[in-house]
Amino acid sequence: MIKGINRFSFILILTLLLSLLSCNSRVIYTNSQAMTGESWKLMDIVVFKVPITDTINSNNVIFTIRNGSSYPFRNIFLFVSTTSPDGKMITDTLQYNLADEKGNWYGRGFGDIHELNLPYKSNVFFPLKGTYIFKIQHGMRVENLSGVYDFGLRIEKYKK
């Protein structure tokens, strides 16, 4: 036993660690990319290379955006291209609302930072093992989309 820690404390710490680890057992992949100067430039395409080994279970694909109050719009358009390991590509044009009509931001936030999960695909299977490439570009009508801190991708096991 570790010196200074009794058996009860050790078991309590171990139980807490195991429960924390099990909370994220659904997450298969998570990553984000910070925007230089808190601005998402039109030509800055966010790329995620996701290794997939499970072709049996279904998944949820979720984007996460963190923006500040200086973000000039209440919505965002995204162009998303997904390439499978065999080279087949699917492209989607998406629109998400980030704030309501009164300018209240959706999601959670603290101070100037607002974080919102944007569901992309739900209950989807990856038919092939290998690396899937997700490329995301903003589709707003401005060259530099100010107030965007980072953009992320999370893939998690689908929960029925």
C-alpha positions in Angstrom: 0.0 0.0 0.0 1.2 3.6 -0.7 2.6 5.2 2.4 0.1 7.6 4.0 -3.0 6.3 2.2 -5.2 3.8 4.0 -7.0 1.0 2.3 -10.4 2.8 2.3 -8.9 6.0 0.7 -7.1 3.9 -1.9 -10.3 2.0 -2.9 -12.2 5.3 -3.0 -9.7 6.9 -5.3 -9.5 3.8 -7.5 -13.3 3.7 -7.8 -13.5 7.4 -8.7 -10.8 7.0 -11.4 -12.6 4.0 -12.9 -16.0 5.8 -13.0 -14.4 8.8 -14.7 -12.8 6.6 -17.3 -16.1 4.8 -17.9 -17.9 8.1 -18.5 -15.9 8.6 -21.7 -16.0 5.0 -22.9 -18.4 6.0 -25.6 -16.0 8.5 -27.2 -14.1 6.9 -30.1 -12.4 10.1 -31.4 -12.2 13.7 -30.3 -10.0 16.5 -31.5 -10.2 20.3 -32.2 -8.3 22.9 -34.1 -7.7 26.4 -32.8 -8.2 29.3 -35.2 -5.3 31.7 -35.5 -6.2 35.1 -34.3 -9.7 34.0 -33.2 -10.8 34.2 -36.9 -11.8 31.3 -39.2 -10.5 32.3 -42.6 -12.5 31.1 -45.6 -9.5 29.2 -47.1 -8.6 27.6 -43.7 -10.1 24.1 -44.1 -10.2 22.2 -40.9 -9.1 18.6 -41.4 -9.5 15.6 -39.1 -8.0 12.2 -39.9 -10.0 9.6 -38.0 -8.8 6.0 -37.6 -11.8 3.6 -37.6 -11.5 0.0 -36.5 -15.1 -0.8 -35.6 -17.4 -1.5 -38.6 -20.2 -3.2 -36.6 -21.5 -0.6 -34.1 -23.2 2.6 -35.1 -21.9 6.1 -34.1 -22.8 9.7 -33.7 -20.7 12.3 -35.4 -20.7 15.7 -33.7 -19.0 19.0 -34.4 -18.2 21.4 -31.6 -17.7 25.2 -32.1 -16.3 27.6 -29.6 -17.0 31.2 -30.4 -16.9 34.6 -28.7 -19.5 37.3 -28.4 -17.7 39.1 -31.3 -19.0 36.4 -33.7 -21.1 38.6 -36.0 -23.9 36.2 -37.0 -26.4 34.0 -35.2 -25.9 31.0 -37.6 -23.1 29.3 -39.5 -23.0 27.5 -42.8 -20.5 24.6 -43.2 -19.2 22.7 -46.2 -18.3 19.2 -45.0 -16.5 16.6 -47.1 -16.0 13.1 -45.8 -13.6 10.7 -47.6 -13.6 7.0 -46.8 -10.5 4.8 -46.8 -11.4 3.6 -50.4 -11.5 7.2 -51.6 -15.2 7.7 -51.9 -16.3 11.2 -50.9 -19.6 12.6 -49.6 -20.1 16.4 -49.4 -22.8 18.1 -47.4 -23.8 21.8 -47.0 -25.1 22.4 -43.4 -26.6 25.3 -41.5 -26.6 25.6 -37.7 -28.1 28.2 -35.5 -25.7 29.4 -32.8 -28.0 31.9 -31.1 -31.7 32.7 -30.9 -33.5 35.7 -32.4 -32.6 37.9 -29.4 -28.9 37.0 -29.6 -28.8 34.6 -26.7 -26.1 32.0 -27.5 -27.1 28.3 -27.5 -24.9 25.7 -25.7 -22.9 26.4 -22.7 -20.5 29.2 -21.9 -18.5 31.2 -19.4 -17.7 34.8 -19.9 -17.1 35.5 -23.6 -16.6 31.9 -24.6 -19.6 29.9 -25.9 -19.4 26.2 -26.8 -22.0 24.4 -28.8 -22.3 20.8 -30.0 -23.6 20.6 -33.6 -25.0 17.1 -34.4 -23.8 16.0 -37.9 -24.8 12.4 -38.3 -26.6 10.0 -35.9 -26.7 6.2 -35.8 -24.2 5.8 -38.7 -21.9 2.9 -39.5 -18.4 3.2 -40.9 -18.4 0.4 -43.5 -14.6 0.1 -43.9 -11.7 -0.1 -41.5 -9.1 2.6 -42.0 -8.7 6.4 -41.9 -11.7 8.6 -42.7 -10.9 12.2 -43.5 -13.3 15.0 -42.6 -12.7 18.4 -44.2 -14.8 21.4 -42.9 -14.9 24.9 -44.4 -17.1 27.7 -43.2 -19.6 28.8 -45.9 -20.4 32.3 -44.7 -20.1 35.2 -47.1 -17.1 36.8 -45.4 -13.4 36.1 -46.0 -12.6 36.2 -42.2 -15.2 34.9 -39.8 -14.2 36.7 -36.6 -15.0 35.4 -33.1 -14.4 31.7 -33.8 -11.9 30.2 -31.3 -11.8 26.6 -32.4 -13.7 23.9 -34.2 -13.8 20.3 -33.2 -15.0 16.8 -34.1 -16.2 14.1 -31.8 -17.3 10.6 -32.8 -19.0 8.5 -30.1 -20.8 5.2 -29.9 -24.5 5.5 -30.7 -26.6 5.1 -27.5 -30.1 3.7 -28.1 
